[in-house]
Amino acid sequence: MKQIDLSLSRKNSKYSILIGKGLLDQPISILNNLQVSQVAIITNELVAHHYLESLILNLKKSDRTIGIVTILIGDGESYKSQASFNHVMDKLIEKQFKRNDLIIALGGGVIGDLTGFSAACYQRGIDFIQIPTTLLAMVDSSVGGKTAINHPKGKNLIGSFHQPLEVRIDTDCLTSLASREFHAGMAEVIKVAAIQDKQFFQWIECNRKSIIELDDDTLQEMIYSSCQLKSNIVAEDEREQGVRAILNFGHTFGHAIETIKNYNNILHGEAVAIGMVLAAKFSQQYHGLNVEFVTRLESIIRYFKLPTLLPKNISSKQMIGAMALDKKNHNSKLRLILPLKLGQAAIIEHTQEEVESFLRQYETV
């Protein structure tokens, strides 16, 4: 098992990210240090079918008797909504959860974000644990305490920073993950390597066959490296006031695509993959980014069967409208995360007119 201890200076606290095979079957020892009387597990039917029973059996290994409540949410980005949030609140209130109780997120990014936001809001904040079951959640959304739900006009517009007590990453969960979901998760792995660590990017290129084959040692090493890179930035900038924003490489374009498509027929990682390519080509056009970077980025993205082109019937004007709501923007300009070279990126402002002109080249309306 691998472990990362993420230290947070703002609250002088830390939590552990545990990475290993079979962690769902190992006792959650942190529970023995808490005065928990009830635990709510938030998950969806697909994940519940595979892992809920194991988690419940695990919780029953605790030193004390704990009441267990299961809250099921629909599967998909459209369920990261105010309606789902209200459903969770109703259940917690109905079961009379207290501040010393606990919520567990068992699922992918949607479940993790919804659970974290619910935990942040219920009685002004109760503890929660992340147990991510998708690659994307393991390497990105479960780490760092960013929680949110979507609004019809934009992704993650309603949210809070609320750090988990612990993140438990069981690589066995990847064996039941649909290949499309696995590939989508690779977008976040590629992202963090491309903007932070050129050696890790090269490692992905060299180990891509073992990654696709789900070799467990390779997966553990990949997830550990991804989480470590993200943890370093979160420790420096927990609330995204500065450097943490570079982790949104590909997301400004990607979130706009998701919003325009109403979160249908595209996964988050797929949208981010397109967004990374667009951001790289934008940087190439406006900031002289080396063409080799763009070529290597597109190549590794395509290897993992991810899209690289702006979807049909999405106009540059629609993109600008959605991008204008991005949380990173400070004024009328758009703040873009642009790669400058392999392993380095910067936050650079551009006018809406410049970005719209660039995007017109890639319209297929």
TORNU-920285 format. One record per residue (C-alpha): residue number from 1; chain; x, y, z. Coordinates in pm, 1 decimal, m for minus. Example, Ala and Ser with C-alpha at 12.3 -4.5 7.8 and 13.67 -1.06 7.14 Angstrom:
BEGIN
<1, A, <1230.0, m450.0, 780.0>>
<2, A, <1367.0, m106.0, 714.0>>
***
This chain:
BEGIN
<1, A, <0.0, 0.0, 0.0>>
<2, A, <112.7, 354.8, m75.4>>
<3, A, <26.9, 655.1, 139.2>>
<4, A, <37.3, 1031.1, 95.2>>
<5, A, <m14.9, 1265.9, 389.8>>
<6, A, <m160.1, 1592.5, 262.9>>
<7, A, <m85.4, 1880.0, 502.2>>
<8, A, <m305.6, 2189.1, 502.3>>
<9, A, <m149.4, 2502.9, 646.6>>
<10, A, <m476.5, 2697.9, 669.6>>
<11, A, <m615.2, 2471.5, 942.0>>
<12, A, <m286.4, 2317.2, 1047.7>>
<13, A, <m436.6, 1977.9, 970.1>>
<14, A, <m371.3, 1687.7, 738.0>>
<15, A, <m532.9, 1375.3, 602.2>>
<16, A, <m410.4, 1058.3, 438.1>>
<17, A, <m457.5, 931.9, 85.8>>
<18, A, <m429.5, 553.5, 92.1>>
<19, A, <m363.4, 367.0, m233.9>>
<20, A, <m364.3, m9.7, m259.2>>
<21, A, <m526.8, m332.6, m364.8>>
<22, A, <m816.9, m461.1, m153.3>>
<23, A, <m859.3, m151.5, 66.0>>
<24, A, <m1238.0, m188.3, 64.3>>
<25, A, <m1197.7, m505.7, 266.3>>
<26, A, <m957.6, m354.3, 519.7>>
<27, A, <m1092.5, m192.9, 839.2>>
<28, A, <m1133.4, 184.7, 831.1>>
<29, A, <m921.5, 242.1, 1139.1>>
<30, A, <m987.7, 616.4, 1150.2>>
<31, A, <m1342.0, 537.0, 1268.9>>
<32, A, <m1206.4, 415.4, 1600.8>>
<33, A, <m1092.2, 770.4, 1678.5>>
<34, A, <m1432.1, 929.0, 1607.1>>
<35, A, <m1750.5, 957.0, 1812.2>>
<36, A, <m1966.8, 842.1, 1523.8>>
<37, A, <m2312.7, 696.6, 1585.2>>
<38, A, <m2435.1, 697.3, 1222.7>>
<39, A, <m2272.3, 673.2, 880.2>>
<40, A, <m2445.9, 766.7, 553.9>>
<41, A, <m2309.2, 603.5, 239.8>>
<42, A, <m2387.7, 802.7, m74.4>>
<43, A, <m2354.3, 599.2, m392.9>>
<44, A, <m2540.5, 496.0, m708.5>>
<45, A, <m2699.0, 164.0, m803.8>>
<46, A, <m2418.2, 55.1, m1035.2>>
<47, A, <m2146.6, 109.9, m774.7>>
<48, A, <m2368.1, m29.7, m498.8>>
<49, A, <m2406.3, m353.9, m693.0>>
<50, A, <m2029.4, m405.3, m688.1>>
<51, A, <m1907.0, m255.2, m360.5>>
<52, A, <m2177.9, m152.9, m114.4>>
<53, A, <m2196.8, m488.2, 65.8>>
<54, A, <m1818.7, m496.7, 114.7>>
<55, A, <m1820.1, m145.9, 258.0>>
<56, A, <m2106.1, m219.6, 497.6>>
<57, A, <m1931.4, m534.4, 621.2>>
<58, A, <m1617.3, m327.8, 668.3>>
<59, A, <m1799.3, m64.1, 873.5>>
<60, A, <m1937.9, m335.7, 1098.3>>
<61, A, <m1580.2, m424.9, 1193.8>>
<62, A, <m1559.5, m99.5, 1389.6>>
<63, A, <m1508.7, m109.8, 1764.9>>
<64, A, <m1854.1, 38.2, 1823.3>>
<65, A, <m2203.8, m18.9, 1686.1>>
<66, A, <m2274.0, 222.6, 1402.1>>
<67, A, <m2604.8, 284.6, 1229.1>>
<68, A, <m2567.2, 268.0, 851.5>>
<69, A, <m2787.0, 460.2, 606.3>>
<70, A, <m2757.7, 420.5, 227.8>>
<71, A, <m2854.2, 709.3, m1.3>>
<72, A, <m2877.4, 622.2, m371.0>>
<73, A, <m2827.6, 883.0, m642.8>>
<74, A, <m2873.6, 839.7, m1017.5>>
<75, A, <m2569.9, 770.1, m1234.1>>
<76, A, <m2427.0, 1052.3, m1442.3>>
<77, A, <m2326.4, 1418.7, m1438.4>>
<78, A, <m2687.9, 1533.9, m1465.5>>
<79, A, <m2741.0, 1401.1, m1109.8>>
<80, A, <m2481.5, 1637.9, m964.2>>
<81, A, <m2773.3, 1871.1, m914.1>>
<82, A, <m2974.6, 2074.2, m666.5>>
<83, A, <m3241.3, 1803.0, m673.5>>
<84, A, <m2988.4, 1537.6, m566.0>>
<85, A, <m2850.5, 1770.0, m299.5>>
<86, A, <m3201.6, 1821.5, m161.6>>
<87, A, <m3256.2, 1444.6, m161.6>>
<88, A, <m2941.0, 1395.2, 48.1>>
<89, A, <m3041.4, 1672.5, 288.4>>
<90, A, <m3388.0, 1521.6, 330.3>>
<91, A, <m3239.6, 1181.5, 420.1>>
<92, A, <m2986.5, 1321.7, 667.4>>
<93, A, <m3255.1, 1526.5, 840.9>>
<94, A, <m3499.7, 1233.9, 840.5>>
<95, A, <m3237.6, 1010.1, 1006.3>>
<96, A, <m3143.2, 1288.3, 1251.0>>
<97, A, <m2773.6, 1298.3, 1165.4>>
<98, A, <m2559.7, 1498.9, 1406.3>>
<99, A, <m2240.3, 1697.2, 1355.3>>
<100, A, <m2031.1, 1414.5, 1497.4>>
<101, A, <m2167.0, 1166.4, 1241.2>>
<102, A, <m2004.3, 1079.0, 910.8>>
<103, A, <m2078.4, 1060.6, 538.7>>
<104, A, <m1892.7, 834.8, 295.6>>
<105, A, <m1873.0, 896.8, m78.3>>
<106, A, <m1863.3, 562.3, m259.9>>
<107, A, <m1840.4, 626.0, m631.7>>
<108, A, <m1693.6, 847.0, m900.3>>
<109, A, <m1656.0, 1220.7, m934.2>>
<110, A, <m2027.6, 1298.7, m930.6>>
<111, A, <m2080.3, 1109.3, m605.2>>
<112, A, <m1766.0, 1254.9, m450.4>>
<113, A, <m1849.7, 1615.8, m538.3>>
<114, A, <m2213.0, 1583.9, m428.5>>
<115, A, <m2117.8, 1408.5, m104.2>>
<116, A, <m1850.5, 1661.5, m19.2>>
<117, A, <m2082.9, 1954.0, m82.9>>
<118, A, <m2357.6, 1791.0, 122.3>>
<119, A, <m2112.1, 1732.4, 407.3>>
<120, A, <m1995.4, 2094.7, 386.2>>
<121, A, <m2351.2, 2226.9, 410.2>>
<122, A, <m2526.8, 1992.4, 652.5>>
<123, A, <m2534.3, 2161.1, 994.5>>
<124, A, <m2256.4, 2388.1, 862.4>>
<125, A, <m2018.4, 2099.6, 813.5>>
<126, A, <m1975.8, 1734.8, 910.4>>
<127, A, <m1694.5, 1492.4, 830.6>>
<128, A, <m1677.3, 1273.9, 522.6>>
<129, A, <m1451.7, 1012.1, 367.9>>
<130, A, <m1382.3, 967.6, m2.7>>
<131, A, <m1379.8, 614.4, m146.0>>
<132, A, <m1343.3, 677.9, m520.3>>
<133, A, <m1429.7, 394.6, m757.6>>
<134, A, <m1335.7, 553.3, m1092.5>>
<135, A, <m989.5, 644.9, m1216.5>>
<136, A, <m1089.5, 1008.3, m1264.2>>
<137, A, <m1206.0, 1035.8, m904.0>>
<138, A, <m899.2, 853.2, m774.5>>
<139, A, <m646.1, 1082.2, m940.1>>
<140, A, <m832.4, 1410.8, m923.0>>
<141, A, <m1173.8, 1488.8, m776.9>>
<142, A, <m1137.5, 1293.2, m449.3>>
<143, A, <m823.0, 1486.9, m355.0>>
<144, A, <m813.1, 1849.6, m250.5>>
<145, A, <m1152.8, 1927.3, m100.9>>
<146, A, <m1321.0, 2099.4, m394.8>>
<147, A, <m1691.2, 2008.4, m373.6>>
<148, A, <m1982.0, 2128.4, m584.0>>
<149, A, <m2305.0, 2073.6, m768.4>>
<150, A, <m2389.1, 2200.1, m1114.9>>
<151, A, <m2627.7, 2473.6, m1223.1>>
<152, A, <m2803.6, 2463.0, m1562.2>>
<153, A, <m2594.0, 2763.7, m1668.9>>
<154, A, <m2258.7, 2624.9, m1563.1>>
<155, A, <m2064.5, 2341.2, m1407.3>>
<156, A, <m1962.3, 2352.1, m1039.6>>
<157, A, <m2103.4, 2701.7, m989.7>>
<158, A, <m2245.7, 2607.8, m646.8>>
<159, A, <m1984.5, 2465.6, m415.5>>
<160, A, <m1748.5, 2486.5, m121.9>>
<161, A, <m1401.6, 2382.8, m9.7>>
<162, A, <m1442.8, 2098.1, 239.9>>
<163, A, <m1157.9, 1854.2, 293.8>>
<164, A, <m1222.7, 1482.7, 359.1>>
<165, A, <m1102.6, 1299.4, 667.6>>
<166, A, <m940.5, 1037.6, 447.1>>
<167, A, <m922.7, 918.2, 87.1>>
<168, A, <m917.0, 539.6, 35.7>>
<169, A, <m824.9, 430.5, m317.8>>
<170, A, <m877.8, 60.3, m388.0>>
<171, A, <m728.0, m25.2, m727.1>>
<172, A, <m944.5, m339.4, m742.8>>
<173, A, <m1234.4, m106.1, m826.7>>
<174, A, <m1076.8, m39.1, m1166.0>>
<175, A, <m1135.2, m399.3, m1274.2>>
<176, A, <m1512.1, m338.2, m1291.1>>
<177, A, <m1485.1, 5.4, m1451.4>>
<178, A, <m1609.8, 43.0, m1808.2>>
<179, A, <m1321.9, 102.7, m2050.5>>
<180, A, <m1467.5, 436.3, m2161.2>>
<181, A, <m1473.3, 555.2, m1799.1>>
<182, A, <m1115.1, 437.6, m1747.4>>
<183, A, <m997.3, 622.0, m2057.0>>
<184, A, <m1179.4, 935.4, m1942.0>>
<185, A, <m988.3, 918.2, m1614.2>>
<186, A, <m660.8, 913.7, m1804.8>>
<187, A, <m733.1, 1269.1, m1917.8>>
<188, A, <m671.5, 1391.5, m1561.5>>
<189, A, <m351.4, 1186.0, m1533.9>>
<190, A, <m222.4, 1330.9, m1860.8>>
<191, A, <m327.4, 1679.1, m1749.1>>
<192, A, <m129.4, 1686.5, m1426.9>>
<193, A, <179.1, 1537.9, m1593.9>>
<194, A, <169.4, 1777.1, m1890.1>>
<195, A, <168.7, 2088.8, m1672.9>>
<196, A, <380.3, 1976.5, m1376.5>>
<197, A, <618.9, 1691.7, m1442.2>>
<198, A, <775.7, 1609.7, m1776.8>>
<199, A, <936.3, 1292.6, m1635.2>>
<200, A, <593.4, 1165.8, m1533.1>>
<201, A, <458.4, 1251.6, m1879.2>>
<202, A, <739.8, 1046.5, m2030.6>>
<203, A, <663.1, 766.2, m1783.5>>
<204, A, <300.9, 758.5, m1907.2>>
<205, A, <421.7, 736.7, m2266.5>>
<206, A, <658.9, 450.7, m2180.9>>
<207, A, <408.9, 258.2, m1964.2>>
<208, A, <92.5, 315.1, m2165.6>>
<209, A, <58.7, m51.9, m2263.3>>
<210, A, <78.2, m168.2, m1898.5>>
<211, A, <m172.5, 101.8, m1803.5>>
<212, A, <m423.4, m18.8, m2062.2>>
<213, A, <m369.1, m376.6, m1944.0>>
<214, A, <m452.1, m266.1, m1584.3>>
<215, A, <m126.7, m393.9, m1439.1>>
<216, A, <m179.6, m325.8, m1069.1>>
<217, A, <174.8, m217.4, m981.8>>
<218, A, <170.1, 25.5, m1274.0>>
<219, A, <m171.1, 160.7, m1175.8>>
<220, A, <m66.1, 213.5, m814.1>>
<221, A, <244.5, 399.9, m924.8>>
<222, A, <44.5, 614.5, m1168.5>>
<223, A, <m225.4, 701.5, m914.2>>
<224, A, <34.9, 774.1, m646.1>>
<225, A, <228.6, 1010.1, m874.3>>
<226, A, <m88.1, 1189.7, m985.6>>
<227, A, <m213.4, 1234.7, m628.5>>
<228, A, <128.9, 1345.0, m505.2>>
<229, A, <154.6, 1614.3, m771.7>>
<230, A, <m193.6, 1742.0, m692.5>>
<231, A, <m132.7, 1723.6, m316.4>>
<232, A, <177.9, 1941.7, m348.0>>
<233, A, <m26.3, 2217.5, m509.1>>
<234, A, <m325.4, 2181.3, m274.2>>
<235, A, <m92.3, 2210.9, 26.0>>
<236, A, <41.9, 2536.6, m116.5>>
<237, A, <m293.2, 2681.9, m228.2>>
<238, A, <m588.5, 2502.8, m68.8>>
<239, A, <m860.0, 2747.0, m178.3>>
<240, A, <m738.9, 2814.1, m533.4>>
<241, A, <m630.5, 3173.1, m478.9>>
<242, A, <m322.5, 3132.3, m694.7>>
<243, A, <m115.5, 2842.7, m826.4>>
<244, A, <m385.4, 2576.4, m779.9>>
<245, A, <m573.1, 2721.9, m1076.1>>
<246, A, <m321.3, 2561.3, m1314.0>>
<247, A, <m483.6, 2225.8, m1231.6>>
<248, A, <m771.2, 2350.3, m1446.8>>
<249, A, <m566.6, 2298.7, m1763.8>>
<250, A, <m821.7, 2190.6, m2025.4>>
<251, A, <m1114.8, 2264.3, m1796.5>>
<252, A, <m1210.0, 2613.9, m1914.5>>
<253, A, <m1280.6, 2482.6, m2263.8>>
<254, A, <m1393.6, 2143.7, m2129.7>>
<255, A, <m1650.3, 2275.4, m1881.8>>
<256, A, <m1796.6, 2497.0, m2154.1>>
<257, A, <m1841.9, 2192.9, m2378.5>>
<258, A, <m2012.7, 1999.0, m2097.5>>
<259, A, <m2245.7, 2289.3, m2020.7>>
<260, A, <m2345.2, 2339.8, m2384.4>>
<261, A, <m2414.6, 1967.7, m2421.7>>
<262, A, <m2611.4, 1972.1, m2094.8>>
<263, A, <m2375.4, 1699.7, m1963.7>>
<264, A, <m2518.0, 1450.2, m2215.0>>
<265, A, <m2320.3, 1209.5, m2433.9>>
<266, A, <m1982.3, 1330.5, m2311.0>>
<267, A, <m1783.4, 1236.6, m2001.2>>
<268, A, <m1592.9, 1494.4, m1799.3>>
<269, A, <m1257.2, 1344.5, m1894.0>>
<270, A, <m1350.5, 1345.9, m2261.5>>
<271, A, <m1437.1, 1715.7, m2243.8>>
<272, A, <m1111.5, 1787.2, m2059.9>>
<273, A, <m915.6, 1599.1, m2327.6>>
<274, A, <m1064.3, 1823.2, m2597.1>>
<275, A, <m1002.9, 2124.8, m2375.1>>
<276, A, <m634.9, 2037.9, m2331.2>>
<277, A, <m582.0, 2012.7, m2705.4>>
<278, A, <m760.6, 2343.7, m2764.4>>
<279, A, <m558.0, 2513.6, m2490.5>>
<280, A, <m232.8, 2375.1, m2633.3>>
<281, A, <m318.4, 2491.3, m2985.3>>
<282, A, <m420.5, 2831.7, m2848.7>>
<283, A, <m84.7, 2856.4, m2669.3>>
<284, A, <91.5, 2750.3, m2987.2>>
<285, A, <m85.6, 3027.1, m3183.7>>
<286, A, <m50.4, 3308.0, m2928.1>>
<287, A, <252.7, 3215.1, m2714.9>>
<288, A, <478.6, 3010.6, m2942.4>>
<289, A, <429.6, 2673.5, m2771.0>>
<290, A, <651.5, 2412.6, m2934.5>>
<291, A, <466.8, 2203.2, m3191.8>>
<292, A, <630.2, 1889.8, m3044.2>>
<293, A, <432.4, 1939.8, m2722.3>>
<294, A, <105.1, 1963.0, m2913.8>>
<295, A, <188.8, 1653.1, m3117.1>>
<296, A, <285.3, 1444.6, m2813.2>>
<297, A, <m20.3, 1561.6, m2619.8>>
<298, A, <m258.0, 1471.6, m2902.7>>
<299, A, <m83.8, 1137.7, m2951.5>>
<300, A, <m113.8, 1020.0, m2591.5>>
<301, A, <m473.0, 1144.4, m2569.1>>
<302, A, <m566.6, 951.2, m2881.6>>
<303, A, <m385.8, 640.6, m2752.3>>
<304, A, <m630.8, 632.2, m2463.2>>
<305, A, <m921.1, 666.8, m2708.3>>
<306, A, <m1012.5, 1017.9, m2604.6>>
<307, A, <m1151.1, 1285.3, m2838.4>>
<308, A, <m944.1, 1583.1, m2953.0>>
<309, A, <m1190.2, 1780.8, m3168.1>>
<310, A, <m1457.7, 2031.7, m3073.4>>
<311, A, <m1790.2, 1844.4, m3100.9>>
<312, A, <m2015.2, 1913.8, m3396.4>>
<313, A, <m2283.9, 2179.8, m3366.9>>
<314, A, <m2102.1, 2376.9, m3099.3>>
<315, A, <m2028.2, 2732.6, m3209.8>>
<316, A, <m1754.0, 2965.2, m3095.4>>
<317, A, <m2020.5, 3205.9, m2970.8>>
<318, A, <m2177.2, 2935.0, m2753.0>>
<319, A, <m1834.0, 2849.5, m2613.6>>
<320, A, <m1761.0, 3210.4, m2521.8>>
<321, A, <m2099.0, 3242.9, m2350.7>>
<322, A, <m2028.3, 2938.2, m2134.3>>
<323, A, <m1663.5, 3027.8, m2070.7>>
<324, A, <m1760.9, 3374.6, m1948.8>>
<325, A, <m1913.9, 3208.5, m1639.0>>
<326, A, <m1588.0, 3032.4, m1549.3>>
<327, A, <m1501.6, 3083.4, m1182.2>>
<328, A, <m1138.3, 3178.6, m1257.3>>
<329, A, <m1236.2, 3494.9, m1446.0>>
<330, A, <m1173.7, 3819.8, m1259.3>>
<331, A, <m1302.8, 4066.4, m1517.9>>
<332, A, <m1435.6, 4074.6, m1872.5>>
<333, A, <m1130.4, 3882.3, m1995.4>>
<334, A, <m1103.0, 3503.5, m1991.2>>
<335, A, <m835.4, 3346.7, m1771.3>>
<336, A, <m688.5, 3048.6, m1953.4>>
<337, A, <m451.3, 2782.5, m1824.1>>
<338, A, <m197.6, 2753.9, m2104.4>>
<339, A, <100.5, 2519.3, m2134.8>>
<340, A, <429.3, 2698.2, m2204.4>>
<341, A, <639.4, 2384.1, m2234.8>>
<342, A, <619.4, 2024.4, m2118.1>>
<343, A, <587.4, 2035.9, m1739.1>>
<344, A, <503.7, 2406.0, m1714.3>>
<345, A, <184.6, 2610.2, m1751.7>>
<346, A, <67.0, 2961.0, m1669.0>>
<347, A, <m254.4, 3150.6, m1606.5>>
<348, A, <m290.4, 3403.9, m1887.6>>
<349, A, <m575.9, 3641.4, m1964.1>>
<350, A, <m710.8, 3689.0, m2315.3>>
<351, A, <m1000.4, 3887.1, m2452.0>>
<352, A, <m1321.4, 3710.8, m2544.3>>
<353, A, <m1269.2, 3830.5, m2901.4>>
<354, A, <m930.1, 3658.8, m2924.0>>
<355, A, <m1066.7, 3330.6, m2791.9>>
<356, A, <m1375.0, 3342.6, m3014.1>>
<357, A, <m1160.9, 3411.5, m3320.1>>
<358, A, <m940.7, 3114.0, m3231.0>>
<359, A, <m1236.8, 2880.4, m3179.8>>
<360, A, <m1390.3, 2966.6, m3517.7>>
<361, A, <m1110.2, 2762.1, m3676.6>>
<362, A, <m1244.1, 2447.5, m3510.0>>
<363, A, <m1619.5, 2488.7, m3556.5>>
<364, A, <m1798.6, 2210.2, m3744.5>>
<365, A, <m2148.9, 2356.1, m3718.8>>
***
